[in-house]
């Protein structure tokens, strides 16, 4: 079949994002472990990449050299990636219910050695953009028309290696590289503004010579438009600062629980039932 992009309408993309949110809740609650809130903030971007006409991939041949690549640098949010890949046809949706269970290939962070379609093993924060840059350069050297997308957490932006990669990406003119900063305002130990406030990201990244857009990242229409614009920039790397909310879709429940960060905490079954009803 070869690599192709699936392109849904805007309404269907929104519906697909709801399905993916439900799967995130189900798999993390079943596991009793994982990062649902970090996954929910990133859902619109990941959904648009896999179903908005952007990622050209072939689930039946996940290593096709002509494919586009998506690297989830904030690896703890892998439930959203598993859910999107399942919906795209890499594996049955019900398989994701083995998340974090003994012997399952659905590990708590992406593992490219165990799951075809995962482009990089991530979890040690700060490394994904460097990997993506290397892949983008390799594609150019092989004359492949492949786009490389990397999602980075805003807390992760505190890692120096991210900025080294940004400097190098501009130097080499990697127009096939797009970084997406999931700016949900939290990291493991609290709000990013309290731990290490690095905003505004846009002016800093622009200073490195990148093309930058700032968007409301839980607005599907804005996400699609930004990804379309990014594809038109071919002379330099591009960055989308995606302003999101951690736990988007179920925020009232997190507020009721008194923890809008909810980092690394699955929803208990009763709370998950309410979340699924809310998303329906």
HELIX and SHEET records of a PDB file:
HELIX    1   1 UNK A   10  UNK A   31  1                                  22    
HELIX    2   2 UNK A   36  UNK A   41  1                                   6    
HELIX    3   3 UNK A   43  UNK A   51  1                                   9    
HELIX    4   4 UNK A   59  UNK A   61  5                                   3    
HELIX    5   5 UNK A   75  UNK A   77  5                                   3    
HELIX    6   6 UNK A   78  UNK A   88  1                                  11    
HELIX    7   7 UNK A   93  UNK A   98  5                                   6    
HELIX    8   8 UNK A  128  UNK A  141  1                                  14    
HELIX    9   9 UNK A  155  UNK A  158  5                                   4    
HELIX   10  10 UNK A  160  UNK A  171  1                                  12    
HELIX   11  11 UNK A  192  UNK A  195  1                                   4    
HELIX   12  12 UNK A  201  UNK A  207  1                                   7    
HELIX   13  13 UNK A  220  UNK A  232  1                                  13    
HELIX   14  14 UNK A  251  UNK A  256  1                                   6    
HELIX   15  15 UNK A  269  UNK A  279  1                                  11    
SHEET    1   A 5 UNK A  69  UNK A  72  0                                        
SHEET    2   A 5 UNK A 148  UNK A 153  1                                        
SHEET    3   A 5 UNK A 177  UNK A 183  1                                        
SHEET    4   A 5 UNK A 238  UNK A 243  1                                        
SHEET    5   A 5 UNK A 211  UNK A 216  1                                        
SHEET    1   B 2 UNK A 186  UNK A 187  0                                        
SHEET    2   B 2 UNK A 190  UNK A 191 -1                                        
END                                                                             
